[in-house]
Amino acid sequence: MNVLWLTAIVLCAPPQTNDADLRRTDFRNFAEKDTITGNWWGHGDELADLGITLTLNFWVVWQAVLQGATGKDQGSTGEYRLAGHFDLERLAGIRGGGIFARLDGGWRDAPDPDVGEFAVDSPAILTHLWYQQNFFDARLRLRFGVFEAADGMDFHGQTVAFDGNAYANFGGSQFLNSGLINNAGILFPETGSLGAAILAEPVDRVYVAAAVNNVVDARDFVDALDVSSDWMVLVEAGVVPEFASASGNLPGLYSIGFWHTSLSGSPSAKGVYMSMNQLLFSKGTGDHQGLGMFARYGYTDNSPNGVHNFWSLGGQYRGLFPTRDRDVAALGWAGSFNEGALESYYRVRITPWFFVSPMIQYIANPGSTTAQDAVVFSLRGQFVF
């Protein structure tokens, strides 16, 4: 059986700013500074000075299964995203204000979405549009509009609110299995929806956040405005420490949360969850090089997907080999009492703007049935434009 899974990520990303505010929100996954276009042909800094930050991303995925049955042997998936943040303080003098918008488009024909599908199946559609207002140097943040609760906010270099994790949170550059992207015990809406969120920092590096999102089957921004009677509420608190060591600072994140959602035609569901990630050893050369680990746990009551206890854990080493400071090696396990998934990848920097990641997944008891355990090989490429 032919086995090939290639993910190409094409993105236009300006350099990170020093601001720990919403200008970095949703761009945290695309932090590579070296690009094919040379930062929008040299105009990225000019746009940033005006208050406009843009990214353009494109994924293509070919997927096949070495062993086991998921209903389809192989298929292709593709997606592109055009995202922009508009700093209203620079554009219109509104201190602390900003607007974020994102257009998505693509196709999907993957064997199983849980092992790496992350594309929409349509032409370009507006999927995110929200306004955020920061107060007191971003120690208090208010957001409302159409967004995904799992999008998160940047907080002292970590992604928080809700279920954020530095090493297992994005299928474009980290793990592909859905259980290693978010906590499977949390019933996040599958698409962006109308909602509001608040984050407060009462003490340095300590945050409390809450959000409410409508639960609706939204294909795009227009559908998300068709408010349903079902809502999801999340509350999360956490701390972002940075421990000193002889080799360099060791950043981390420790959080705990609660969620509740109403579901049409079934009992309401609720649950608690915990998440952590911590750099354990630093090579002292910047970019958080060294060994880090992560762990998640979630308990769900009345879950319609049958997941009542969920956990995941793993580790990541950035710069494992000499002269390979930007390469990343990772291993993770996600599971419940019914199903488990083991995944490993190695992300290689081929050029300053091109990355390749060979990956392997082993899925035990797929779909919580008696089906044969599955093995999936993957090859992911990332182009930074």
C-alpha positions in Angstrom: 0.0 0.0 0.0 1.4 3.4 -0.9 2.0 5.5 2.1 2.5 9.3 1.8 1.3 12.2 3.9 2.7 15.5 2.8 1.7 18.8 4.5 2.8 22.0 2.8 2.3 25.1 4.8 2.8 28.4 3.0 2.6 31.5 5.0 3.5 35.1 5.0 4.5 36.2 8.5 6.1 39.5 9.5 8.6 39.5 12.3 7.3 39.2 15.9 6.8 42.4 17.7 7.8 42.9 21.3 4.2 43.6 22.3 2.6 40.9 24.4 -0.8 41.9 23.2 -3.3 40.8 20.5 -1.0 41.8 17.7 0.6 38.3 18.2 -2.7 36.5 18.7 -3.2 33.7 16.1 0.2 34.3 14.7 2.0 32.4 17.5 2.0 29.2 15.4 3.8 30.9 12.5 6.7 32.5 14.3 9.4 31.8 11.7 11.2 35.0 10.9 12.9 33.9 7.7 10.6 34.0 4.6 10.8 33.4 0.9 9.3 36.8 0.2 11.6 38.7 2.6 8.8 39.9 4.8 6.3 40.9 2.1 9.1 42.0 -0.3 10.4 44.4 2.4 7.1 46.0 3.1 6.1 44.0 6.2 7.7 46.5 8.6 6.0 49.4 6.9 2.6 47.7 7.2 3.3 46.9 10.9 4.2 50.5 11.6 0.8 51.5 10.1 -0.8 48.9 12.4 -1.5 46.0 9.9 -0.1 42.5 10.4 -0.8 39.9 7.8 -0.2 36.1 7.3 -1.0 33.8 4.4 -0.9 30.1 4.9 -1.5 27.1 2.7 -1.6 23.4 3.6 -1.7 20.3 1.3 -1.9 16.8 2.9 -1.7 13.4 1.3 -2.5 10.7 3.7 -2.5 6.9 3.7 -2.6 4.1 6.3 0.1 1.5 6.8 -2.1 -0.9 8.9 -5.6 -0.9 10.1 -8.9 0.4 8.7 -10.3 3.9 9.0 -12.8 3.6 6.2 -10.4 5.0 3.5 -6.9 4.0 2.6 -5.6 7.4 1.5 -6.7 10.9 0.5 -5.7 14.5 0.1 -6.4 17.6 2.2 -5.6 21.2 1.6 -6.2 24.5 3.2 -5.1 28.1 3.0 -5.6 30.9 5.5 -5.4 34.7 5.0 -5.3 36.4 8.4 -4.8 39.9 9.5 -4.7 42.0 12.7 -5.5 45.7 12.5 -4.1 47.7 15.4 -6.7 50.4 16.0 -4.3 52.4 18.2 -2.0 53.0 15.3 -4.7 53.1 12.6 -7.4 55.2 14.5 -6.0 56.3 17.8 -8.2 53.8 19.8 -5.8 52.8 22.6 -5.6 49.1 23.2 -8.1 48.3 20.4 -7.7 45.8 17.6 -9.6 43.8 15.0 -8.7 40.3 13.8 -10.1 38.6 10.7 -9.3 35.3 9.0 -10.4 33.8 5.6 -10.1 30.0 5.2 -10.5 27.9 2.1 -9.6 24.4 0.9 -10.7 20.8 0.5 -10.6 17.6 2.5 -10.6 14.0 1.6 -8.6 12.4 4.4 -9.0 8.8 5.7 -9.7 9.9 9.2 -9.9 13.5 10.6 -8.5 12.4 14.0 -5.1 11.6 12.5 -4.4 14.9 10.9 -7.2 16.5 8.9 -7.5 20.2 9.6 -9.0 21.8 6.5 -12.3 23.4 5.6 -14.1 22.0 2.5 -15.1 25.1 0.6 -13.8 28.2 -1.3 -12.6 31.2 0.7 -14.9 32.0 3.6 -14.7 34.4 6.5 -14.3 32.2 9.6 -13.0 34.6 12.3 -13.9 38.2 12.9 -13.5 39.7 16.4 -12.7 42.9 18.3 -10.4 43.0 21.3 -10.0 45.8 23.8 -7.0 45.9 26.1 -6.9 47.9 29.3 -4.1 48.6 31.8 -1.2 47.6 29.5 -3.1 44.4 28.5 -3.6 43.2 32.1 -7.3 43.2 31.3 -8.5 42.0 27.9 -12.0 41.8 26.4 -12.8 40.0 23.2 -16.1 39.6 21.3 -17.2 38.4 17.9 -16.8 35.2 15.9 -13.8 33.1 17.2 -12.9 29.6 18.4 -12.6 29.2 22.2 -9.4 27.2 21.7 -7.7 30.0 19.7 -6.2 31.3 22.9 -4.4 34.5 23.8 -0.7 35.2 24.1 0.3 35.7 27.7 4.0 36.2 28.6 5.0 34.1 25.6 2.6 31.2 26.3 -0.8 30.4 24.7 -3.5 30.4 27.3 -7.3 30.5 27.5 -8.3 27.9 26.7 -6.4 24.5 26.9 -3.3 26.2 25.4 0.0 24.3 25.3 3.4 25.2 24.0 4.2 21.7 22.6 0.9 20.1 21.6 -1.5 22.7 20.2 -1.2 23.0 16.4 -1.3 20.4 13.6 0.6 22.6 11.2 4.0 22.4 13.0 3.4 20.0 15.9 1.4 16.8 16.4 -1.3 15.9 13.9 -3.5 13.6 16.0 -6.5 15.5 17.4 -5.9 14.1 20.9 -2.5 15.8 20.9 -3.8 19.2 19.7 -6.6 19.7 22.3 -8.0 17.9 25.3 -10.5 15.4 23.9 -12.5 15.7 27.1 -13.5 19.3 26.3 -16.4 19.6 23.9 -15.2 22.6 22.0 -17.5 23.8 19.1 -16.0 22.4 15.9 -16.0 25.8 14.2 -15.8 29.5 15.1 -18.9 30.9 16.7 -20.3 34.0 18.2 -18.9 34.6 21.7 -17.1 36.8 24.2 -14.1 36.3 26.4 -12.3 38.1 29.2 -8.8 37.6 30.6 -7.4 39.4 33.7 -3.9 39.4 35.2 -4.4 40.3 38.9 -0.8 39.3 39.8 2.2 39.2 37.5 2.2 36.0 35.4 -1.1 34.8 36.9 -4.3 35.0 34.9 -8.0 34.2 35.2 -10.1 33.9 32.0 -13.7 33.1 31.0 -15.5 32.8 27.8 -19.0 32.0 26.5 -19.5 30.7 22.9 -22.6 29.8 21.0 -22.7 26.1 19.9 -23.7 26.2 16.3 -22.8 24.2 13.1 -21.2 27.3 11.4 -19.7 26.9 7.9 -18.7 30.6 7.9 -19.1 33.9 9.6 -22.7 34.3 8.4 -23.7 30.9 9.7 -22.1 31.8 13.0 -24.4 34.7 13.4 -27.4 32.3 13.4 -27.5 32.0 17.2 -28.7 28.7 18.6 -30.1 27.9 22.0 -26.9 26.0 23.0 -24.0 27.8 24.7 -20.7 26.7 26.1 -19.1 28.4 29.1 -15.4 28.1 30.0 -13.4 29.3 33.0 -9.7 28.9 33.3 -7.0 30.0 35.7 -3.2 29.6 35.4 0.3 30.7 36.1 3.2 31.2 33.7 6.4 30.8 35.6 9.9 31.2 34.3 12.5 29.4 36.4 16.2 30.4 36.3 18.9 27.9 35.6 22.6 27.9 34.9 21.9 27.3 31.2 19.0 29.8 30.8 15.5 30.6 31.7 12.9 27.8 31.8 9.4 29.0 30.9 6.3 27.0 31.6 2.5 27.0 31.9 0.2 25.4 34.5 -3.6 25.8 34.2 -6.9 24.4 35.4 -10.3 24.9 34.0 -14.0 24.1 34.0 -16.5 24.0 31.2 -20.2 23.5 30.7 -22.3 23.2 27.6 -25.9 22.7 26.7 -26.6 20.2 24.0 -29.8 19.9 22.0 -31.6 16.6 22.4 -29.2 15.3 25.1 -28.2 16.1 28.7 -26.0 19.1 29.3 -22.3 18.2 29.6 -19.6 19.6 31.9 -16.1 18.8 32.9 -12.8 19.9 34.4 -9.4 19.8 32.9 -5.7 20.5 33.7 -2.8 21.3 31.4 0.9 22.0 31.8 4.0 22.5 29.8 7.5 23.1 31.1 11.0 23.6 29.6 13.1 21.3 31.7 16.5 21.9 30.2 17.8 24.8 28.2 20.7 24.8 25.9 21.0 28.5 26.6 21.1 29.5 22.9 17.7 31.2 22.6 14.4 30.1 20.9 13.6 27.9 23.9 16.1 25.2 22.7 16.3 22.2 24.9 14.0 19.6 26.4 10.4 20.3 27.3 7.4 18.2 28.4 3.6 18.5 28.5 0.7 16.8 30.1 -3.1 17.1 30.0 -6.0 15.6 31.9 -9.8 16.0 31.5 -12.9 14.5 33.2 -16.2 14.9 31.4 -19.7 14.2 32.7 -22.5 13.1 30.2 -20.1 13.2 27.3 -21.9 12.3 24.0 -18.6 11.1 22.4 -18.1 8.6 25.2 -14.8 10.2 26.5 -15.1 10.6 30.3 -11.5 10.4 31.2 -8.8 11.7 28.9 -5.1 12.2 29.3 -2.1 13.1 27.2 1.6 13.5 27.8 4.8 13.8 25.9 8.0 15.7 25.3 9.8 17.9 22.8 13.5 18.5 22.2 14.5 21.5 20.1 18.1 21.5 18.8 18.8 17.8 19.6 21.8 17.5 17.3 24.8 19.9 17.0 24.3 22.5 14.2 20.6 21.6 14.1 19.3 24.3 16.5 15.9 24.8 14.7 15.0 21.1 14.4 12.4 19.6 16.7 12.0 16.0 17.9 8.8 15.1 19.8 6.9 12.1 21.2 3.4 12.1 22.6 0.6 9.8 23.8 -3.1 10.6 24.1 -5.7 8.2 25.4 -8.8 7.4 27.3 -10.1 4.1 28.6 -11.4 3.3 25.1 -8.7 4.5 22.6 -5.1 5.6 22.5 -2.7 7.2 20.1 1.1 7.3 20.1 2.7 9.8 17.7 6.3 10.9 17.0 7.7 13.4 14.6 11.0 15.1 13.7 10.8 18.6 12.2 13.8 19.4 10.0 14.8 22.8 8.9 15.9 22.3 5.3 16.4 26.0 4.4 15.6 29.1 6.4 12.0 29.0 5.0 11.4 25.3 4.4 10.8 22.5 6.9 10.1 18.8 6.5 8.6 16.6 9.3 8.5 12.8 9.0 5.9 11.5 11.4 4.5 8.1 12.6 1.2 7.4 14.5 0.0 4.2 16.2 -3.7 4.2 17.1 -4.9 1.6 19.5 -8.6 0.5 19.3 -9.5 3.2 16.7 -13.0 4.5 17.1 -13.3 2.6 20.3 -14.3 -0.5 18.4 -12.8 -3.9 17.7 -11.2 -2.6 14.5 -7.5 -3.5 13.9 -5.0 -1.1 15.4 -3.9 1.5 12.9 -0.4 2.7 11.9 -0.1 5.9 9.8 3.1 7.3 8.3 3.3 11.0 7.6 5.5 13.5 5.8 4.8 17.2 6.3 6.5 20.0 4.6 6.3 23.7 5.6 7.1 26.7 3.4 7.4 30.1 4.9 6.5 32.8 2.5 
